[in-house]
Amino acid sequence: MGKNLRLKASRASKDMSQKQLADAVGVTRQTIIAIENGDYNPTLRLCIDICVTLGKTLDQLFWEGTKDEQNEPG
């Protein structure tokens, strides 16, 4: 599992700090850091909560398809 740059970019585009996102989804800032760094595999429930908070789909933030799929505009 690599770094989740899509999560980081989506959070930043909403002008949310890691702490603000963490508070919104009920976890610690360290959890958000670990997810963004690829050091923690969040539960499906947490993934959904993050997606709802950021206005994104699971596919947009967490899908790990082929490199071609990840680079497609969408």
PDB file of N, CA, C and O in Angstrom:
ATOM      1  N   MET A   1       0.865  -1.177   0.000  1.00  0.00           N
ATOM      2  CA  MET A   1       0.000   0.000   0.000  1.00  0.00           C
ATOM      3  C   MET A   1       0.906   1.233   0.000  1.00  0.00           C
ATOM      4  O   MET A   1       1.751   1.399   0.880  1.00  0.00           O
ATOM      5  N   GLY A   2       0.714   2.086  -0.995  1.00  0.00           N
ATOM      6  CA  GLY A   2       1.512   3.303  -1.102  1.00  0.00           C
ATOM      7  C   GLY A   2       0.830   4.479  -0.448  1.00  0.00           C
ATOM      8  O   GLY A   2      -0.243   4.358   0.143  1.00  0.00           O
ATOM      9  N   LYS A   3       1.470   5.605  -0.566  1.00  0.00           N
ATOM     10  CA  LYS A   3       0.890   6.835  -0.017  1.00  0.00           C
ATOM     11  C   LYS A   3      -0.430   7.138  -0.703  1.00  0.00           C
ATOM     12  O   LYS A   3      -0.590   6.879  -1.896  1.00  0.00           O
ATOM     13  N   ASN A   4      -1.364   7.678   0.040  1.00  0.00           N
ATOM     14  CA  ASN A   4      -2.659   8.045  -0.529  1.00  0.00           C
ATOM     15  C   ASN A   4      -2.639   9.548  -0.832  1.00  0.00           C
ATOM     16  O   ASN A   4      -3.131  10.368  -0.058  1.00  0.00           O
ATOM     17  N   LEU A   5      -2.059   9.871  -1.975  1.00  0.00           N
ATOM     18  CA  LEU A   5      -1.962  11.274  -2.384  1.00  0.00           C
ATOM     19  C   LEU A   5      -3.317  11.836  -2.788  1.00  0.00           C
ATOM     20  O   LEU A   5      -3.544  13.042  -2.690  1.00  0.00           O
ATOM     21  N   ARG A   6      -4.224  10.963  -3.244  1.00  0.00           N
ATOM     22  CA  ARG A   6      -5.563  11.440  -3.624  1.00  0.00           C
ATOM     23  C   ARG A   6      -6.325  11.925  -2.392  1.00  0.00           C
ATOM     24  O   ARG A   6      -7.033  12.930  -2.454  1.00  0.00           O
ATOM     25  N   LEU A   7      -6.181  11.216  -1.283  1.00  0.00           N
ATOM     26  CA  LEU A   7      -6.822  11.653  -0.041  1.00  0.00           C
ATOM     27  C   LEU A   7      -6.232  12.983   0.405  1.00  0.00           C
ATOM     28  O   LEU A   7      -6.961  13.910   0.757  1.00  0.00           O
ATOM     29  N   LYS A   8      -4.923  13.068   0.389  1.00  0.00           N
ATOM     30  CA  LYS A   8      -4.255  14.300   0.821  1.00  0.00           C
ATOM     31  C   LYS A   8      -4.680  15.480  -0.054  1.00  0.00           C
ATOM     32  O   LYS A   8      -4.976  16.559   0.460  1.00  0.00           O
ATOM     33  N   ALA A   9      -4.711  15.280  -1.371  1.00  0.00           N
ATOM     34  CA  ALA A   9      -5.098  16.349  -2.288  1.00  0.00           C
ATOM     35  C   ALA A   9      -6.558  16.753  -2.096  1.00  0.00           C
ATOM     36  O   ALA A   9      -6.885  17.939  -2.142  1.00  0.00           O
ATOM     37  N   SER A  10      -7.428  15.780  -1.883  1.00  0.00           N
ATOM     38  CA  SER A  10      -8.847  16.082  -1.680  1.00  0.00           C
ATOM     39  C   SER A  10      -9.063  16.864  -0.390  1.00  0.00           C
ATOM     40  O   SER A  10      -9.857  17.803  -0.346  1.00  0.00           O
ATOM     41  N   ARG A  11      -8.351  16.467   0.651  1.00  0.00           N
ATOM     42  CA  ARG A  11      -8.447  17.171   1.928  1.00  0.00           C
ATOM     43  C   ARG A  11      -7.954  18.597   1.770  1.00  0.00           C
ATOM     44  O   ARG A  11      -8.585  19.540   2.249  1.00  0.00           O
ATOM     45  N   ALA A  12      -6.823  18.749   1.094  1.00  0.00           N
ATOM     46  CA  ALA A  12      -6.246  20.084   0.898  1.00  0.00           C
ATOM     47  C   ALA A  12      -7.154  20.964   0.044  1.00  0.00           C
ATOM     48  O   ALA A  12      -7.251  22.170   0.275  1.00  0.00           O
ATOM     49  N   SER A  13      -7.821  20.360  -0.946  1.00  0.00           N
ATOM     50  CA  SER A  13      -8.700  21.152  -1.816  1.00  0.00           C
ATOM     51  C   SER A  13      -9.908  21.697  -1.065  1.00  0.00           C
ATOM     52  O   SER A  13     -10.524  22.674  -1.491  1.00  0.00           O
ATOM     53  N   LYS A  14     -10.243  21.063   0.053  1.00  0.00           N
ATOM     54  CA  LYS A  14     -11.337  21.533   0.912  1.00  0.00           C
ATOM     55  C   LYS A  14     -10.819  22.447   2.018  1.00  0.00           C
ATOM     56  O   LYS A  14     -11.571  22.848   2.906  1.00  0.00           O
ATOM     57  N   ASP A  15      -9.518  22.775   1.956  1.00  0.00           N
ATOM     58  CA  ASP A  15      -8.870  23.589   2.997  1.00  0.00           C
ATOM     59  C   ASP A  15      -9.066  22.994   4.383  1.00  0.00           C
ATOM     60  O   ASP A  15      -9.303  23.714   5.353  1.00  0.00           O
ATOM     61  N   MET A  16      -8.964  21.668   4.467  1.00  0.00           N
ATOM     62  CA  MET A  16      -9.095  20.977   5.749  1.00  0.00           C
ATOM     63  C   MET A  16      -7.719  20.519   6.219  1.00  0.00           C
ATOM     64  O   MET A  16      -6.931  19.984   5.440  1.00  0.00           O
ATOM     65  N   SER A  17      -7.448  20.732   7.479  1.00  0.00           N
ATOM     66  CA  SER A  17      -6.224  20.192   8.061  1.00  0.00           C
ATOM     67  C   SER A  17      -6.458  18.715   8.372  1.00  0.00           C
ATOM     68  O   SER A  17      -7.591  18.235   8.352  1.00  0.00           O
ATOM     69  N   GLN A  18      -5.382  18.014   8.656  1.00  0.00           N
ATOM     70  CA  GLN A  18      -5.522  16.612   9.060  1.00  0.00           C
ATOM     71  C   GLN A  18      -6.364  16.534  10.334  1.00  0.00           C
ATOM     72  O   GLN A  18      -7.183  15.627  10.481  1.00  0.00           O
ATOM     73  N   LYS A  19      -6.171  17.459  11.234  1.00  0.00           N
ATOM     74  CA  LYS A  19      -6.930  17.486  12.493  1.00  0.00           C
ATOM     75  C   LYS A  19      -8.415  17.711  12.224  1.00  0.00           C
ATOM     76  O   LYS A  19      -9.261  17.061  12.839  1.00  0.00           O
ATOM     77  N   GLN A  20      -8.736  18.624  11.315  1.00  0.00           N
ATOM     78  CA  GLN A  20     -10.144  18.891  11.012  1.00  0.00           C
ATOM     79  C   GLN A  20     -10.819  17.667  10.401  1.00  0.00           C
ATOM     80  O   GLN A  20     -11.951  17.340  10.756  1.00  0.00           O
ATOM     81  N   LEU A  21     -10.130  16.990   9.488  1.00  0.00           N
ATOM     82  CA  LEU A  21     -10.704  15.780   8.905  1.00  0.00           C
ATOM     83  C   LEU A  21     -10.855  14.701   9.971  1.00  0.00           C
ATOM     84  O   LEU A  21     -11.880  14.022  10.035  1.00  0.00           O
ATOM     85  N   ALA A  22      -9.848  14.548  10.791  1.00  0.00           N
ATOM     86  CA  ALA A  22      -9.901  13.557  11.859  1.00  0.00           C
ATOM     87  C   ALA A  22     -11.094  13.809  12.789  1.00  0.00           C
ATOM     88  O   ALA A  22     -11.832  12.884  13.127  1.00  0.00           O
ATOM     89  N   ASP A  23     -11.273  15.053  13.192  1.00  0.00           N
ATOM     90  CA  ASP A  23     -12.391  15.401  14.064  1.00  0.00           C
ATOM     91  C   ASP A  23     -13.732  15.116  13.380  1.00  0.00           C
ATOM     92  O   ASP A  23     -14.672  14.643  14.019  1.00  0.00           O
ATOM     93  N   ALA A  24     -13.812  15.406  12.085  1.00  0.00           N
ATOM     94  CA  ALA A  24     -15.064  15.218  11.347  1.00  0.00           C
ATOM     95  C   ALA A  24     -15.461  13.744  11.235  1.00  0.00           C
ATOM     96  O   ALA A  24     -16.647  13.418  11.187  1.00  0.00           O
ATOM     97  N   VAL A  25     -14.464  12.857  11.194  1.00  0.00           N
ATOM     98  CA  VAL A  25     -14.776  11.435  11.033  1.00  0.00           C
ATOM     99  C   VAL A  25     -14.580  10.624  12.317  1.00  0.00           C
ATOM    100  O   VAL A  25     -14.787   9.411  12.328  1.00  0.00           O
ATOM    101  N   GLY A  26     -14.181  11.301  13.391  1.00  0.00           N
ATOM    102  CA  GLY A  26     -14.108  10.640  14.698  1.00  0.00           C
ATOM    103  C   GLY A  26     -12.876   9.784  14.939  1.00  0.00           C
ATOM    104  O   GLY A  26     -12.950   8.758  15.615  1.00  0.00           O
ATOM    105  N   VAL A  27     -11.740  10.205  14.384  1.00  0.00           N
ATOM    106  CA  VAL A  27     -10.484   9.506  14.644  1.00  0.00           C
ATOM    107  C   VAL A  27      -9.439  10.528  15.067  1.00  0.00           C
ATOM    108  O   VAL A  27      -9.725  11.723  15.141  1.00  0.00           O
ATOM    109  N   THR A  28      -8.229  10.057  15.346  1.00  0.00           N
ATOM    110  CA  THR A  28      -7.157  10.967  15.725  1.00  0.00           C
ATOM    111  C   THR A  28      -6.445  11.492  14.481  1.00  0.00           C
ATOM    112  O   THR A  28      -6.538  10.911  13.399  1.00  0.00           O
ATOM    113  N   ARG A  29      -5.747  12.581  14.656  1.00  0.00           N
ATOM    114  CA  ARG A  29      -4.943  13.143  13.564  1.00  0.00           C
ATOM    115  C   ARG A  29      -3.896  12.130  13.113  1.00  0.00           C
ATOM    116  O   ARG A  29      -3.580  12.043  11.927  1.00  0.00           O
ATOM    117  N   GLN A  30      -3.364  11.371  14.056  1.00  0.00           N
ATOM    118  CA  GLN A  30      -2.359  10.368  13.731  1.00  0.00           C
ATOM    119  C   GLN A  30      -2.916   9.298  12.790  1.00  0.00           C
ATOM    120  O   GLN A  30      -2.185   8.766  11.954  1.00  0.00           O
ATOM    121  N   THR A  31      -4.208   8.983  12.923  1.00  0.00           N
ATOM    122  CA  THR A  31      -4.832   8.015  12.027  1.00  0.00           C
ATOM    123  C   THR A  31      -4.868   8.550  10.601  1.00  0.00           C
ATOM    124  O   THR A  31      -4.557   7.824   9.657  1.00  0.00           O
ATOM    125  N   ILE A  32      -5.245   9.815  10.442  1.00  0.00           N
ATOM    126  CA  ILE A  32      -5.281  10.423   9.108  1.00  0.00           C
ATOM    127  C   ILE A  32      -3.872  10.465   8.519  1.00  0.00           C
ATOM    128  O   ILE A  32      -3.688  10.176   7.336  1.00  0.00           O
ATOM    129  N   ILE A  33      -2.889  10.817   9.323  1.00  0.00           N
ATOM    130  CA  ILE A  33      -1.496  10.825   8.861  1.00  0.00           C
ATOM    131  C   ILE A  33      -1.101   9.431   8.378  1.00  0.00           C
ATOM    132  O   ILE A  33      -0.509   9.290   7.308  1.00  0.00           O
ATOM    133  N   ALA A  34      -1.423   8.410   9.153  1.00  0.00           N
ATOM    134  CA  ALA A  34      -1.064   7.032   8.798  1.00  0.00           C
ATOM    135  C   ALA A  34      -1.744   6.588   7.504  1.00  0.00           C
ATOM    136  O   ALA A  34      -1.133   5.896   6.690  1.00  0.00           O
ATOM    137  N   ILE A  35      -3.012   6.982   7.309  1.00  0.00           N
ATOM    138  CA  ILE A  35      -3.718   6.631   6.074  1.00  0.00           C
ATOM    139  C   ILE A  35      -3.052   7.324   4.891  1.00  0.00           C
ATOM    140  O   ILE A  35      -2.787   6.688   3.871  1.00  0.00           O
ATOM    141  N   GLU A  36      -2.781   8.611   5.015  1.00  0.00           N
ATOM    142  CA  GLU A  36      -2.152   9.365   3.929  1.00  0.00           C
ATOM    143  C   GLU A  36      -0.761   8.833   3.603  1.00  0.00           C
ATOM    144  O   GLU A  36      -0.346   8.853   2.444  1.00  0.00           O
ATOM    145  N   ASN A  37      -0.044   8.360   4.611  1.00  0.00           N
ATOM    146  CA  ASN A  37       1.303   7.834   4.404  1.00  0.00           C
ATOM    147  C   ASN A  37       1.308   6.379   3.934  1.00  0.00           C
ATOM    148  O   ASN A  37       2.359   5.836   3.592  1.00  0.00           O
ATOM    149  N   GLY A  38       0.136   5.753   3.919  1.00  0.00           N
ATOM    150  CA  GLY A  38       0.052   4.358   3.508  1.00  0.00           C
ATOM    151  C   GLY A  38       0.474   3.383   4.585  1.00  0.00           C
ATOM    152  O   GLY A  38       0.788   2.229   4.294  1.00  0.00           O
ATOM    153  N   ASP A  39       0.485   3.842   5.840  1.00  0.00           N
ATOM    154  CA  ASP A  39       0.897   2.994   6.956  1.00  0.00           C
ATOM    155  C   ASP A  39      -0.278   2.334   7.669  1.00  0.00           C
ATOM    156  O   ASP A  39      -0.073   1.518   8.568  1.00  0.00           O
ATOM    157  N   TYR A  40      -1.498   2.674   7.283  1.00  0.00           N
ATOM    158  CA  TYR A  40      -2.682   2.141   7.952  1.00  0.00           C
ATOM    159  C   TYR A  40      -3.767   1.901   6.917  1.00  0.00           C
ATOM    160  O   TYR A  40      -4.051   2.769   6.092  1.00  0.00           O
ATOM    161  N   ASN A  41      -4.368   0.729   6.962  1.00  0.00           N
ATOM    162  CA  ASN A  41      -5.454   0.376   6.062  1.00  0.00           C
ATOM    163  C   ASN A  41      -6.767   0.591   6.819  1.00  0.00           C
ATOM    164  O   ASN A  41      -7.119  -0.213   7.682  1.00  0.00           O
ATOM    165  N   PRO A  42      -7.492   1.664   6.505  1.00  0.00           N
ATOM    166  CA  PRO A  42      -8.698   1.984   7.278  1.00  0.00           C
ATOM    167  C   PRO A  42      -9.828   0.996   7.023  1.00  0.00           C
ATOM    168  O   PRO A  42      -9.862   0.317   5.996  1.00  0.00           O
ATOM    169  N   THR A  43     -10.739   0.930   7.966  1.00  0.00           N
ATOM    170  CA  THR A  43     -11.925   0.091   7.802  1.00  0.00           C
ATOM    171  C   THR A  43     -12.796   0.683   6.696  1.00  0.00           C
ATOM    172  O   THR A  43     -12.658   1.852   6.336  1.00  0.00           O
ATOM    173  N   LEU A  44     -13.682  -0.134   6.175  1.00  0.00           N
ATOM    174  CA  LEU A  44     -14.606   0.348   5.152  1.00  0.00           C
ATOM    175  C   LEU A  44     -15.460   1.485   5.705  1.00  0.00           C
ATOM    176  O   LEU A  44     -15.716   2.463   5.004  1.00  0.00           O
ATOM    177  N   ARG A  45     -15.898   1.365   6.945  1.00  0.00           N
ATOM    178  CA  ARG A  45     -16.718   2.414   7.564  1.00  0.00           C
ATOM    179  C   ARG A  45     -15.958   3.733   7.602  1.00  0.00           C
ATOM    180  O   ARG A  45     -16.526   4.779   7.288  1.00  0.00           O
ATOM    181  N   LEU A  46     -14.692   3.701   7.980  1.00  0.00           N
ATOM    182  CA  LEU A  46     -13.891   4.918   8.035  1.00  0.00           C
ATOM    183  C   LEU A  46     -13.682   5.480   6.633  1.00  0.00           C
ATOM    184  O   LEU A  46     -13.741   6.693   6.436  1.00  0.00           O
ATOM    185  N   CYS A  47     -13.437   4.603   5.660  1.00  0.00           N
ATOM    186  CA  CYS A  47     -13.294   5.060   4.267  1.00  0.00           C
ATOM    187  C   CYS A  47     -14.550   5.799   3.814  1.00  0.00           C
ATOM    188  O   CYS A  47     -14.467   6.862   3.198  1.00  0.00           O
ATOM    189  N   ILE A  48     -15.707   5.231   4.123  1.00  0.00           N
ATOM    190  CA  ILE A  48     -16.980   5.850   3.738  1.00  0.00           C
ATOM    191  C   ILE A  48     -17.145   7.197   4.429  1.00  0.00           C
ATOM    192  O   ILE A  48     -17.543   8.175   3.796  1.00  0.00           O
ATOM    193  N   ASP A  49     -16.846   7.254   5.707  1.00  0.00           N
ATOM    194  CA  ASP A  49     -16.969   8.518   6.449  1.00  0.00           C
ATOM    195  C   ASP A  49     -16.050   9.592   5.862  1.00  0.00           C
ATOM    196  O   ASP A  49     -16.445  10.752   5.746  1.00  0.00           O
ATOM    197  N   ILE A  50     -14.840   9.213   5.496  1.00  0.00           N
ATOM    198  CA  ILE A  50     -13.913  10.162   4.881  1.00  0.00           C
ATOM    199  C   ILE A  50     -14.461  10.635   3.540  1.00  0.00           C
ATOM    200  O   ILE A  50     -14.427  11.827   3.236  1.00  0.00           O
ATOM    201  N   CYS A  51     -14.963   9.704   2.742  1.00  0.00           N
ATOM    202  CA  CYS A  51     -15.511  10.054   1.432  1.00  0.00           C
ATOM    203  C   CYS A  51     -16.692  11.012   1.550  1.00  0.00           C
ATOM    204  O   CYS A  51     -16.776  11.992   0.809  1.00  0.00           O
ATOM    205  N   VAL A  52     -17.590  10.736   2.466  1.00  0.00           N
ATOM    206  CA  VAL A  52     -18.752  11.606   2.668  1.00  0.00           C
ATOM    207  C   VAL A  52     -18.285  12.998   3.089  1.00  0.00           C
ATOM    208  O   VAL A  52     -18.785  14.002   2.581  1.00  0.00           O
ATOM    209  N   THR A  53     -17.351  13.057   3.994  1.00  0.00           N
ATOM    210  CA  THR A  53     -16.839  14.338   4.488  1.00  0.00           C
ATOM    211  C   THR A  53     -16.185  15.148   3.370  1.00  0.00           C
ATOM    212  O   THR A  53     -16.329  16.369   3.318  1.00  0.00           O
ATOM    213  N   LEU A  54     -15.469  14.468   2.481  1.00  0.00           N
ATOM    214  CA  LEU A  54     -14.750  15.167   1.414  1.00  0.00           C
ATOM    215  C   LEU A  54     -15.543  15.259   0.114  1.00  0.00           C
ATOM    216  O   LEU A  54     -15.080  15.866  -0.852  1.00  0.00           O
ATOM    217  N   GLY A  55     -16.737  14.662   0.082  1.00  0.00           N
ATOM    218  CA  GLY A  55     -17.560  14.724  -1.122  1.00  0.00           C
ATOM    219  C   GLY A  55     -16.992  13.923  -2.278  1.00  0.00           C
ATOM    220  O   GLY A  55     -17.122  14.316  -3.437  1.00  0.00           O
ATOM    221  N   LYS A  56     -16.367  12.808  -1.966  1.00  0.00           N
ATOM    222  CA  LYS A  56     -15.747  11.939  -2.977  1.00  0.00           C
ATOM    223  C   LYS A  56     -16.326  10.534  -2.863  1.00  0.00           C
ATOM    224  O   LYS A  56     -16.995  10.201  -1.885  1.00  0.00           O
ATOM    225  N   THR A  57     -16.057   9.713  -3.882  1.00  0.00           N
ATOM    226  CA  THR A  57     -16.486   8.313  -3.844  1.00  0.00           C
ATOM    227  C   THR A  57     -15.333   7.443  -3.344  1.00  0.00           C
ATOM    228  O   THR A  57     -14.185   7.885  -3.295  1.00  0.00           O
ATOM    229  N   LEU A  58     -15.651   6.209  -2.978  1.00  0.00           N
ATOM    230  CA  LEU A  58     -14.612   5.266  -2.576  1.00  0.00           C
ATOM    231  C   LEU A  58     -13.603   5.069  -3.699  1.00  0.00           C
ATOM    232  O   LEU A  58     -12.397   5.015  -3.457  1.00  0.00           O
ATOM    233  N   ASP A  59     -14.102   4.962  -4.931  1.00  0.00           N
ATOM    234  CA  ASP A  59     -13.208   4.782  -6.076  1.00  0.00           C
ATOM    235  C   ASP A  59     -12.249   5.950  -6.213  1.00  0.00           C
ATOM    236  O   ASP A  59     -11.071   5.750  -6.507  1.00  0.00           O
ATOM    237  N   GLN A  60     -12.732   7.163  -6.006  1.00  0.00           N
ATOM    238  CA  GLN A  60     -11.887   8.348  -6.176  1.00  0.00           C
ATOM    239  C   GLN A  60     -10.775   8.433  -5.145  1.00  0.00           C
ATOM    240  O   GLN A  60      -9.691   8.932  -5.448  1.00  0.00           O
ATOM    241  N   LEU A  61     -11.021   7.958  -3.939  1.00  0.00           N
ATOM    242  CA  LEU A  61     -10.020   8.102  -2.879  1.00  0.00           C
ATOM    243  C   LEU A  61      -9.263   6.833  -2.534  1.00  0.00           C
ATOM    244  O   LEU A  61      -8.104   6.902  -2.124  1.00  0.00           O
ATOM    245  N   PHE A  62      -9.893   5.671  -2.693  1.00  0.00           N
ATOM    246  CA  PHE A  62      -9.279   4.466  -2.149  1.00  0.00           C
ATOM    247  C   PHE A  62      -9.063   3.329  -3.133  1.00  0.00           C
ATOM    248  O   PHE A  62      -8.409   2.348  -2.780  1.00  0.00           O
ATOM    249  N   TRP A  63      -9.581   3.414  -4.349  1.00  0.00           N
ATOM    250  CA  TRP A  63      -9.423   2.325  -5.303  1.00  0.00           C
ATOM    251  C   TRP A  63      -7.975   2.233  -5.747  1.00  0.00           C
ATOM    252  O   TRP A  63      -7.371   3.224  -6.159  1.00  0.00           O
ATOM    253  N   GLU A  64      -7.430   1.035  -5.659  1.00  0.00           N
ATOM    254  CA  GLU A  64      -6.064   0.812  -6.102  1.00  0.00           C
ATOM    255  C   GLU A  64      -6.094  -0.101  -7.315  1.00  0.00           C
ATOM    256  O   GLU A  64      -5.796  -1.291  -7.218  1.00  0.00           O
ATOM    257  N   GLY A  65      -6.462   0.472  -8.469  1.00  0.00           N
ATOM    258  CA  GLY A  65      -6.482  -0.279  -9.709  1.00  0.00           C
ATOM    259  C   GLY A  65      -5.109  -0.290 -10.348  1.00  0.00           C
ATOM    260  O   GLY A  65      -4.096  -0.081  -9.681  1.00  0.00           O
ATOM    261  N   THR A  66      -5.087  -0.534 -11.639  1.00  0.00           N
ATOM    262  CA  THR A  66      -3.822  -0.508 -12.361  1.00  0.00           C
ATOM    263  C   THR A  66      -3.322   0.928 -12.443  1.00  0.00           C
ATOM    264  O   THR A  66      -4.080   1.870 -12.213  1.00  0.00           O
ATOM    265  N   LYS A  67      -2.064   1.089 -12.768  1.00  0.00           N
ATOM    266  CA  LYS A  67      -1.506   2.440 -12.892  1.00  0.00           C
ATOM    267  C   LYS A  67      -2.231   3.226 -13.968  1.00  0.00           C
ATOM    268  O   LYS A  67      -2.429   4.431 -13.816  1.00  0.00           O
ATOM    269  N   ASP A  68      -2.637   2.568 -15.066  1.00  0.00           N
ATOM    270  CA  ASP A  68      -3.370   3.257 -16.125  1.00  0.00           C
ATOM    271  C   ASP A  68      -4.703   3.789 -15.611  1.00  0.00           C
ATOM    272  O   ASP A  68      -5.094   4.910 -15.934  1.00  0.00           O
ATOM    273  N   GLU A  69      -5.407   2.972 -14.801  1.00  0.00           N
ATOM    274  CA  GLU A  69      -6.686   3.402 -14.250  1.00  0.00           C
ATOM    275  C   GLU A  69      -6.505   4.574 -13.297  1.00  0.00           C
ATOM    276  O   GLU A  69      -7.337   5.480 -13.270  1.00  0.00           O
ATOM    277  N   GLN A  70      -5.430   4.570 -12.515  1.00  0.00           N
ATOM    278  CA  GLN A  70      -5.197   5.636 -11.550  1.00  0.00           C
ATOM    279  C   GLN A  70      -4.859   6.946 -12.231  1.00  0.00           C
ATOM    280  O   GLN A  70      -5.102   8.014 -11.668  1.00  0.00           O
ATOM    281  N   ASN A  71      -4.303   6.888 -13.433  1.00  0.00           N
ATOM    282  CA  ASN A  71      -3.887   8.098 -14.127  1.00  0.00           C
ATOM    283  C   ASN A  71      -4.943   8.635 -15.071  1.00  0.00           C
ATOM    284  O   ASN A  71      -4.758   9.701 -15.658  1.00  0.00           O
ATOM    285  N   GLU A  72      -6.047   7.921 -15.231  1.00  0.00           N
ATOM    286  CA  GLU A  72      -7.104   8.392 -16.122  1.00  0.00           C
ATOM    287  C   GLU A  72      -7.791   9.592 -15.505  1.00  0.00           C
ATOM    288  O   GLU A  72      -8.005   9.627 -14.293  1.00  0.00           O
ATOM    289  N   PRO A  73      -8.140  10.577 -16.318  1.00  0.00           N
ATOM    290  CA  PRO A  73      -8.895  11.716 -15.773  1.00  0.00           C
ATOM    291  C   PRO A  73     -10.279  11.261 -15.371  1.00  0.00           C
ATOM    292  O   PRO A  73     -10.844  10.360 -15.991  1.00  0.00           O
ATOM    293  N   GLY A  74     -10.822  11.866 -14.350  1.00  0.00           N
ATOM    294  CA  GLY A  74     -12.141  11.428 -13.986  1.00  0.00           C
ATOM    295  C   GLY A  74     -12.667  12.244 -12.939  1.00  0.00           C
ATOM    296  O   GLY A  74     -13.791  12.023 -12.490  1.00  0.00           O
TER     297      GLY A  74
END
